[in-house]
Amino acid sequence: MTDGPHLDPEPDPEKLTGPGGMTLRQIHEQVQKSVERDRAAQAAHKSPVRPQSRWQRWVRYVWSRSGRR
């Protein structure tokens, strides 16, 4: 007994649609672009900064307090 000739065992991802009417291939491409953007933004946000010495932190603290008076 077969399921019928109308059922395709390997549906074409170009024809399957997901949310918003986009094909699965379009959704996959959008996700890849989003991941790349997120990685680039995270890399830019986590720029390597040298740790400040205790002296530099103290000078910055005193300098910022002098502007509030």
N, C-alpha and C positions, 0 to 999 in steps of 0.2 A: 504494500500500500504506500503510495507516495503522497506528499503534501500538495501536489499540484504543480503545473508548469508555471504558474504566475509567481511563485516564491523564488527569489534569487538567494542562493546560499552566501554569496559574497557581494553585498550591496556596494555600489560605487560611491565613494565618499564625496565625489563631485555632485551627486544628485541628492544625497541625504541633507535635509535641512534641520537646523537646530533652532534655538530660541532666536526670535527676531527675524526669522526667514533667511538667515545666512547659512551657507553650506558649511559642512564640517571643515572643509579645507580653509575657508575664509576665517572661521572661528580659530582654527589652529594658528593661522598666520597672525591674527590679531593678538593672540596670547603670546606668541614668540616676540612680537614687537614690544608688548607690554613688559615682558620679562627683561628684555634688553634695556628698556628705558629705566626700569627699576634698578637694575644693576649699575647702570651708569650714574644714576642719581645717588645711589648709596656709596659708590666709589668717590664721587665728588664730595659728598657730605663727610666721609671719613678720611679727609686728607691727612697725611702724616704731619703731626705737629710735635715738635720737640717738647719734652716736659720742661716746664719752667723751674728755675732754681728757687730756693726759698727766698733769696734776695730779690729776684724779679717779682715774685708774688707779693712781697712786702712793699716794694716800690709802687706796684700797680694799685695796691690797697690804699696806700697813703695818698697817691695821686688822685684816685677817684674820690676819696673823702674830702680832699681840699676843694673840690669843685662844688660841694654841697653847702659850704658855709656861707 
